[in-house]
Amino acid sequence: MMDKAIQHPSEVLSNQTISNNSYSQFLNFDTCQPSFPAVFLLITAYSLVTIVGLFGNLCLIIIIKRQKEAQNVTNILIANLSLSDVLICIVCIPVTVAYTLMDYWIFGEAMCKISSFTQSISVTVSIFSLVLIAIERYQLIVNPRGWKPNISHAYWGIILIWGLSLIISIPFLIFHQLTDEPFKHLSFHSDFYKNKVACIEAWPSVMERLIFTTSLLVFQYCFPLGFIFICYLKIFVCLRRRHGKIDRTRENVSRLSENKRINMMLISVVVTFAACWLPLNIFNVVFDWNYEALMSCNHNLAFTLCHLVAMISTCINPIFYGFLNRNFQKDLVVLVHRCRCSAAQEEYENIALSTLQTDISKGSLKLNTAPVNS
């Protein structure tokens, strides 16, 4: 689930794992430069993903925080999912794009450790937020007479998954470091890469790295998604059975329809999340177990496409939540309107009071907004 493959391919030389037959590929790899149109499209695509991810997730968090009626277990966990996506948009995407295009590190040793550490935390928080949402939906629909998680349980669950994510991600803080070793082996542009450094994973042994990354793949991706699939499968079966048994009163039909709509939204989020991260996971598995298969001019292109698809996952939450939730759309309009009026209020207050009819002016700036139902 991590972008460890952003290393310049020659950086693997520092781990002394490259065969002699592949050595010449690394010596000439720095001549594989992307074209200007490719770089322009890359920057445009990443910028679009970052803007949509930041704006959408921040709006979603603000709306859920402001609207007391919206603060249920599912929405609190969705807000937590959005918070983890905001971290990726701020910390990981800009750094990864710059490093991929430049092939050397300019952000210092602290960011070398923090970037991968943050992405690992964010991905772990995201997937286990989806797990908690699946558990909450399962208890609500399949086992309605059993234990029901409340808002307090949701906050404790959030604290638990953040703590667990921090612990799991510690190796990225320990084993990432800066080094100039990879650039000593480049035959072309040696003057350009003089005094340049790379951010790499320096594990004590290849086997330890393989054990960690494979365990991370299972724990961050395979196991949680398998668990979520089982939960929603049981929910689907339960709703199908209940649909045939309910009496056709308007209340029961409306409740069943609402449950189906919410579940479709949540399932869409999970499926899209899994699909977005699948290419990068496959790339990393190949890189871990048979990196020579990727050592060509297409390495950076393949990684960039896989990573870009993974970063699209940061846009999933607000897009699906917005498209499938009319209340969210209404709340978003109200939020944008309030922001505009707040700006107008600030501009008004910066003008000398002696020049204004204060009572009339202030009254004209007030919003007549009705309470929004969530």
C-alpha positions as CSV (number, residue, x, y, z in Angstrom):
1,M,0.0,0.0,0.0
2,M,3.0,2.3,0.2
3,D,4.8,4.3,-2.4
4,K,8.2,2.8,-1.6
5,A,8.7,2.3,-5.3
6,I,9.3,6.0,-5.8
7,Q,12.9,5.2,-5.4
8,H,15.1,6.0,-8.4
9,P,15.7,2.4,-9.8
10,S,19.4,2.8,-9.3
11,E,18.8,3.2,-5.6
12,V,18.5,-0.5,-5.3
13,L,22.2,-0.6,-5.9
14,S,22.7,0.6,-2.4
15,N,21.2,-2.6,-1.1
16,Q,23.6,-4.6,-3.4
17,T,20.8,-6.7,-4.8
18,I,21.3,-6.1,-8.5
19,S,22.7,-8.8,-10.8
20,N,25.5,-8.0,-13.1
21,N,23.2,-8.5,-16.1
22,S,21.0,-5.7,-15.0
23,Y,23.7,-3.3,-14.0
24,S,24.0,-1.7,-17.4
25,Q,20.3,-0.8,-17.3
26,F,20.8,1.3,-14.2
27,L,23.8,3.1,-15.7
28,N,21.8,4.4,-18.5
29,F,18.4,4.8,-16.7
30,D,18.9,8.5,-16.1
31,T,18.6,9.1,-19.9
32,C,14.9,8.0,-19.7
33,Q,13.3,11.4,-19.4
34,P,9.6,12.0,-19.8
35,S,8.4,14.3,-22.5
36,F,7.0,17.7,-21.7
37,P,3.4,16.7,-22.6
38,A,3.6,13.7,-20.3
39,V,4.9,15.9,-17.4
40,F,2.2,18.5,-18.1
41,L,-0.5,15.9,-18.0
42,L,1.0,14.3,-14.9
43,I,1.1,17.6,-13.0
44,T,-2.4,18.5,-14.2
45,A,-3.9,15.2,-13.1
46,Y,-2.2,15.3,-9.7
47,S,-3.3,18.9,-9.1
48,L,-6.9,18.1,-10.0
49,V,-6.9,15.1,-7.6
50,T,-5.3,17.2,-4.8
51,I,-7.8,20.1,-5.2
52,V,-10.9,17.8,-5.3
53,G,-9.6,15.7,-2.4
54,L,-8.8,18.7,-0.2
55,F,-11.8,20.7,-1.0
56,G,-14.3,17.8,-0.9
57,N,-13.0,16.2,2.3
58,L,-12.6,19.5,4.2
59,C,-16.2,20.4,3.3
60,L,-17.4,17.0,4.4
61,I,-15.6,17.3,7.7
62,I,-16.9,20.8,8.4
63,I,-20.5,19.9,7.5
64,I,-20.5,16.8,9.7
65,K,-18.9,18.8,12.6
66,R,-21.4,21.7,12.3
67,Q,-24.6,19.8,11.8
68,K,-25.5,18.1,15.1
69,E,-28.1,16.0,13.4
70,A,-25.4,14.5,11.1
71,Q,-23.2,13.3,14.0
72,N,-24.1,9.6,14.0
73,V,-21.6,6.7,14.1
74,T,-21.4,6.3,10.3
75,N,-20.9,10.0,9.6
76,I,-18.2,10.4,12.3
77,L,-16.3,7.4,10.8
78,I,-16.7,8.9,7.3
79,A,-15.3,12.2,8.7
80,N,-12.3,10.3,10.1
81,L,-11.8,8.7,6.7
82,S,-11.8,12.2,5.1
83,L,-9.3,13.4,7.6
84,S,-6.8,10.6,6.6
85,D,-7.4,11.6,2.9
86,V,-6.6,15.2,3.7
87,L,-3.2,14.2,5.2
88,I,-2.3,12.4,1.9
89,C,-3.3,15.4,-0.2
90,I,-1.2,17.8,1.9
91,V,1.9,15.6,2.8
92,C,2.2,12.8,0.3
93,I,1.0,13.8,-3.2
94,P,3.2,16.9,-3.7
95,V,6.3,15.2,-2.4
96,T,5.8,12.1,-4.5
97,V,5.2,14.0,-7.7
98,A,8.3,16.2,-7.2
99,Y,10.5,13.2,-6.4
100,T,9.2,11.1,-9.3
101,L,9.8,14.0,-11.8
102,M,13.2,15.1,-10.3
103,D,14.6,11.7,-9.4
104,Y,16.4,13.2,-6.4
105,W,15.3,14.4,-3.0
106,I,15.0,18.0,-2.0
107,F,12.8,18.0,1.1
108,G,15.3,17.1,3.8
109,E,15.7,14.0,6.0
110,A,12.7,14.7,8.2
111,M,10.3,14.7,5.2
112,C,12.0,11.6,3.8
113,K,10.8,9.8,6.9
114,I,7.5,11.6,7.5
115,S,6.2,11.3,3.9
116,S,6.0,7.5,3.8
117,F,5.2,7.3,7.5
118,T,2.2,9.6,6.9
119,Q,0.9,7.7,3.9
120,S,1.1,4.4,5.8
121,I,-0.8,5.9,8.7
122,S,-3.4,7.4,6.4
123,V,-4.0,4.2,4.4
124,T,-4.3,2.1,7.6
125,V,-6.7,4.6,9.1
126,S,-8.8,4.7,5.9
127,I,-9.2,0.9,5.6
128,F,-10.0,0.3,9.2
129,S,-12.5,3.2,9.2
130,L,-14.2,1.3,6.5
131,V,-14.0,-1.9,8.7
132,L,-15.7,0.0,11.6
133,I,-18.4,1.3,9.3
134,A,-19.1,-2.2,8.0
135,I,-19.3,-3.5,11.6
136,E,-21.7,-0.7,12.5
137,R,-24.0,-1.4,9.5
138,Y,-23.9,-5.1,10.3
139,Q,-25.0,-4.6,13.9
140,L,-27.7,-2.2,12.8
141,I,-29.2,-4.3,10.1
142,V,-28.3,-8.0,10.7
143,N,-28.3,-8.0,14.5
144,P,-30.6,-5.1,15.5
145,R,-31.4,-6.5,18.9
146,G,-27.7,-7.0,19.8
147,W,-24.9,-4.5,20.7
148,K,-25.3,-1.2,19.0
149,P,-22.2,1.1,18.7
150,N,-22.9,4.7,19.8
151,I,-21.0,7.9,19.2
152,S,-18.7,7.3,22.2
153,H,-17.8,3.9,20.7
154,A,-17.0,5.6,17.4
155,Y,-14.6,8.0,19.0
156,W,-12.9,5.2,20.9
157,G,-12.6,3.2,17.7
158,I,-11.0,6.2,16.0
159,I,-8.5,6.6,18.7
160,L,-7.7,2.8,18.5
161,I,-7.1,2.7,14.8
162,W,-5.0,5.9,14.8
163,G,-2.8,4.4,17.6
164,L,-2.6,1.1,15.7
165,S,-1.7,2.9,12.5
166,L,1.1,4.8,14.3
167,I,2.6,1.6,15.6
168,I,2.4,-0.3,12.3
169,S,4.0,2.6,10.4
170,I,7.0,3.1,12.8
171,P,9.4,1.0,10.5
172,F,9.0,3.7,7.8
173,L,10.4,6.3,10.3
174,I,13.3,4.0,11.3
175,F,14.4,2.6,7.9
176,H,14.1,5.6,5.6
177,Q,17.2,7.7,5.1
178,L,19.0,10.0,2.8
179,T,22.0,8.8,0.8
180,D,24.1,9.9,-2.3
181,E,25.1,6.3,-3.0
182,P,22.8,5.7,-6.0
183,F,24.1,8.6,-8.0
184,K,27.7,7.4,-7.7
185,H,26.9,4.7,-10.2
186,L,25.3,6.9,-12.9
187,S,27.4,7.3,-16.0
188,F,25.5,10.2,-17.6
189,H,24.9,13.7,-16.1
190,S,27.3,13.0,-13.2
191,D,27.9,16.7,-12.7
192,F,24.2,17.4,-12.5
193,Y,23.7,14.7,-9.8
194,K,26.7,15.9,-7.8
195,N,25.7,16.6,-4.2
196,K,22.2,15.2,-4.9
197,V,20.7,12.7,-2.5
198,A,17.9,10.1,-2.6
199,C,15.4,9.0,0.0
200,I,15.5,5.2,0.3
201,E,14.5,2.3,2.5
202,A,17.6,0.9,4.1
203,W,16.6,-2.4,5.8
204,P,19.1,-4.6,7.6
205,S,18.3,-7.4,5.1
206,V,16.2,-8.0,2.0
207,M,14.3,-10.8,3.8
208,E,13.2,-8.4,6.6
209,R,12.0,-5.9,4.1
210,L,10.0,-8.6,2.2
211,I,8.4,-9.9,5.4
212,F,7.4,-6.4,6.5
213,T,6.0,-5.3,3.1
214,T,4.1,-8.6,2.5
215,S,2.6,-8.5,6.0
216,L,1.6,-4.9,5.5
217,L,-0.1,-5.8,2.2
218,V,-2.1,-8.6,4.0
219,F,-2.9,-6.4,7.0
220,Q,-3.7,-3.2,5.2
221,Y,-5.5,-4.5,2.1
222,C,-6.3,-8.2,1.8
223,F,-7.6,-9.0,5.3
224,P,-9.7,-5.8,5.9
225,L,-11.3,-6.0,2.5
226,G,-12.2,-9.7,2.9
227,F,-13.8,-8.9,6.3
228,I,-15.7,-6.0,4.8
229,F,-16.9,-8.2,1.9
230,I,-18.3,-10.8,4.3
231,C,-20.1,-8.1,6.4
232,Y,-21.8,-6.5,3.4
233,L,-22.6,-9.9,1.9
234,K,-24.5,-10.8,5.1
235,I,-26.2,-7.4,5.1
236,F,-27.3,-7.9,1.5
237,V,-28.7,-11.4,2.2
238,C,-30.5,-10.0,5.3
239,L,-32.1,-7.2,3.4
240,R,-33.3,-9.5,0.7
241,R,-35.0,-11.8,3.2
242,R,-36.5,-8.8,5.0
243,H,-37.8,-7.4,1.8
244,G,-40.0,-10.5,1.3
245,K,-41.3,-10.5,4.9
246,I,-42.1,-6.9,5.7
247,D,-45.7,-5.7,5.6
248,R,-46.2,-3.1,2.9
249,T,-46.7,-0.1,5.1
250,R,-45.2,3.1,3.9
251,E,-42.9,3.4,7.0
252,N,-41.4,-0.1,6.6
253,V,-40.9,0.3,2.8
254,S,-39.3,3.8,3.3
255,R,-36.9,2.4,6.0
256,L,-35.9,-0.5,3.8
257,S,-35.3,1.8,0.9
258,E,-33.2,4.2,3.0
259,N,-31.0,1.3,4.3
260,K,-30.4,0.1,0.7
261,R,-29.4,3.6,-0.4
262,I,-27.0,4.0,2.5
263,N,-25.5,0.6,1.9
264,M,-25.1,1.2,-1.8
265,M,-23.2,4.4,-1.0
266,L,-20.9,2.6,1.5
267,I,-20.3,-0.4,-0.8
268,S,-19.4,2.0,-3.6
269,V,-16.9,3.7,-1.4
270,V,-15.3,0.4,-0.4
271,V,-15.2,-1.1,-3.9
272,T,-13.7,2.0,-5.4
273,F,-11.2,2.2,-2.6
274,A,-10.1,-1.4,-3.3
275,A,-10.0,-0.8,-7.1
276,C,-7.9,2.4,-6.7
277,W,-5.2,0.8,-4.5
278,L,-5.1,-2.6,-6.4
279,P,-2.7,-1.4,-9.2
280,L,-0.2,0.1,-6.8
281,N,-0.3,-3.0,-4.6
282,I,0.4,-5.2,-7.6
283,F,3.3,-3.0,-8.7
284,N,4.8,-3.1,-5.2
285,V,4.5,-6.9,-5.0
286,V,6.3,-7.2,-8.3
287,F,8.9,-4.6,-7.2
288,D,9.5,-6.5,-4.0
289,W,9.8,-10.0,-5.4
290,N,11.0,-9.5,-9.0
291,Y,12.3,-5.9,-9.3
292,E,14.3,-6.7,-12.4
293,A,11.1,-7.1,-14.4
294,L,10.5,-3.3,-13.8
295,M,14.0,-2.0,-14.5
296,S,13.4,-0.2,-17.8
297,C,12.4,3.2,-19.0
298,N,8.8,2.4,-18.3
299,H,9.4,1.9,-14.6
300,N,8.6,5.5,-13.6
301,L,5.6,5.7,-16.0
302,A,4.1,2.5,-14.6
303,F,4.6,3.6,-11.0
304,T,3.2,7.1,-11.7
305,L,0.0,5.7,-13.3
306,C,-0.4,3.2,-10.4
307,H,0.2,5.9,-7.8
308,L,-2.1,8.4,-9.5
309,V,-4.9,5.8,-9.5
310,A,-4.3,5.2,-5.8
311,M,-4.4,8.9,-5.0
312,I,-7.8,9.1,-6.7
313,S,-9.1,7.2,-3.6
314,T,-8.8,10.5,-1.7
315,C,-11.7,11.9,-3.9
316,I,-14.0,8.9,-3.3
317,N,-15.5,9.9,0.0
318,P,-16.8,13.4,-0.9
319,I,-17.8,12.4,-4.4
320,F,-19.9,9.3,-3.5
321,Y,-21.2,11.0,-0.3
322,G,-22.2,14.1,-2.2
323,F,-23.8,12.3,-5.2
324,L,-25.8,9.9,-3.1
325,N,-26.7,12.3,-0.3
326,R,-29.1,15.2,-1.1
327,N,-28.7,16.6,2.4
328,F,-24.9,16.9,1.9
329,Q,-25.5,18.8,-1.4
330,K,-27.8,21.2,0.4
331,D,-25.4,21.6,3.4
332,L,-22.6,22.3,0.9
333,V,-24.5,25.1,-0.7
334,V,-25.3,26.6,2.7
335,L,-21.6,26.3,3.7
336,V,-20.3,28.0,0.6
337,H,-22.9,30.8,1.0
338,R,-21.9,31.3,4.6
339,C,-18.2,31.5,3.6
340,R,-19.0,34.2,1.1
341,C,-21.0,36.2,3.6
342,S,-18.3,35.9,6.2
343,A,-15.9,37.4,3.7
344,A,-18.3,40.2,3.0
345,Q,-18.7,40.7,6.8
346,E,-15.0,41.0,7.3
347,E,-14.7,43.5,4.5
348,Y,-17.5,45.5,6.0
349,E,-15.9,45.6,9.5
350,N,-12.7,47.0,8.0
351,I,-14.5,50.1,6.9
352,A,-14.7,53.0,9.4
353,L,-18.0,52.9,11.3
354,S,-18.5,56.7,11.0
355,T,-19.1,56.3,7.2
356,L,-21.9,53.7,7.6
357,Q,-25.5,53.5,8.6
358,T,-24.7,50.7,11.0
359,D,-28.1,49.4,11.9
360,I,-29.3,49.2,8.3
361,S,-26.0,47.8,7.0
362,K,-25.7,45.1,9.6
363,G,-29.2,44.0,9.1
364,S,-28.7,43.7,5.4
365,L,-25.8,41.3,5.9
366,K,-27.7,38.8,8.0
367,L,-28.5,35.4,6.6
368,N,-31.9,34.1,6.7
369,T,-31.0,30.4,6.6
370,A,-33.4,27.8,7.8
371,P,-32.2,24.8,9.8
372,V,-30.9,22.0,7.5
373,N,-32.0,18.5,8.1
374,S,-29.3,15.9,7.8
